[in-house]
Amino acid sequence: MTATRQEVMTNYECEIMPGVSTQEEVDTLMIYHAVEVASNGINVHIYSQDTDVLLLALRRTPLLGNHSALIMGTSERRRKVFLQPIYDKLGPEKSAALINWHALTGCDTTGHIQGKGKKGCFATFLKASPTILIALAGLGEGDEPSEKVIHGCEEFLCSLSCPSGVHIGQANMLRWFLFKQLKDEQGVDELPPTQGAWIQHIRRAHVQANIWHQDMVLKPTCLDPLTLGWRNLDKKLLTVLSQVAPAPVLVLQLVRCNCEKSKCSRRCSCRGNNVVCTELCKCGGEGDSCTNITPPMIGEDLEDD
């Protein structure tokens, strides 16, 4: 089958929908026509090296048939990848969510997550809860991502940075937890993005997922990227990093100590500034590891402690 802007031609007898699709992406156009051909009982083999096409086709495996495959590689390294075994191994829920996972963790139009490769992101995806899978599958549906989709995607993104054995599904709480673990030589740039930054990232992923979501639509509609994580500067699209401050001003101005074994005695920076230790401090502001949890009395000599 060959599709142009004017017509669709085929050298095989099969029924195809009249009219020319306005799909702008070749990836979705290939899937649209592949499903058409498969509906005629014909085995479909798609020639493509693109990850996007593989994941789009995997989601449509029930429509493409048991013997559908992608032909990947070139020359002697060319191989045939059958979709049904992969679909069966992942299951329908993960197969449906995987293409949107691709948008969320970095594709051609969305930013990749610093320090998080696709292999590690995929390993986390395989362990994702049903709630997260439902949220990922729902990305791209509607004009804007729903609150449930945003929360589920945020939880998944947080899971990429959670230490082993720790489960924190909210970005601000995760940053707070990791902030307290920072070493003296580490700065806040070691922390994962803020909740505001994640939300804008999710909204940008929603734009791409919406395009992929319409791969079965002859004449799809496009969302306005300027309302979903993008801004216009000199006729160029730039990302909206965040629309909220990374932390309250008072929090940014807090003093915190790095005491571990001294129990915040004489050299404690909090004590030196006449403030009690808090959860931000290395000591955690807890009685068993800190003696600076009670505000000093006026006139008290700190050196006598």
C-alpha angles and dihedrals in degrees: 000000000000123000125195134168089266106040150350119241132188134184092206128073106252139126116256131178115265117242135049120274121237091212105143096197119073089211095063092039090057091052092046093055094037090059089048092054093044090054087066091061095257122139108244124217115180120202109215141127093198123114089209091060092048093053093042090051092046090057090052096046093117088058096041096054139239095289099047116129146169120236105217135174130032137265112334092359094057113125139176116237113198113211102205097068091051091047091050092048095050097036127225096284097055092038090055094046099043098083091054090046084058091055092047097048096043136295133164094294103031129065121260118236111254112247094004116105125199092251093058092042090052092050089054090047091055089057095044119131122246089253091057092046091052090050093049092048089051094054109113096027114122132358093296134016112265122240090254091053092048093048093047093048091046090052091052093048090049091052088062090065102034115114117242112288094015123108117189117157101185121077097218093050091047092051090050091051094047093043090063090053095054117121123230093262094047124093133203089266085080090067124093118254121288123258090256091054092047092051092055090047091051090050091053090049087051090060092055094041089053090058091050091044089064096055089119094051119099095208109021126190124229128226121232106257091200088071094046113057100305133100134194120240119170090338092307127114113237128177123259101230097195141326096210133061116262090240140346113285092243091055092050089054096048120122116228131184131220097214116144111156103015094069089230098292124149102335096047110128091212092053089046090056091048094246131118122247119261139192088278091068125091089243090055092229091267125144098235092057103026136053094187100080098105120072110248118249117251109271094016114149106234092198091064092065 
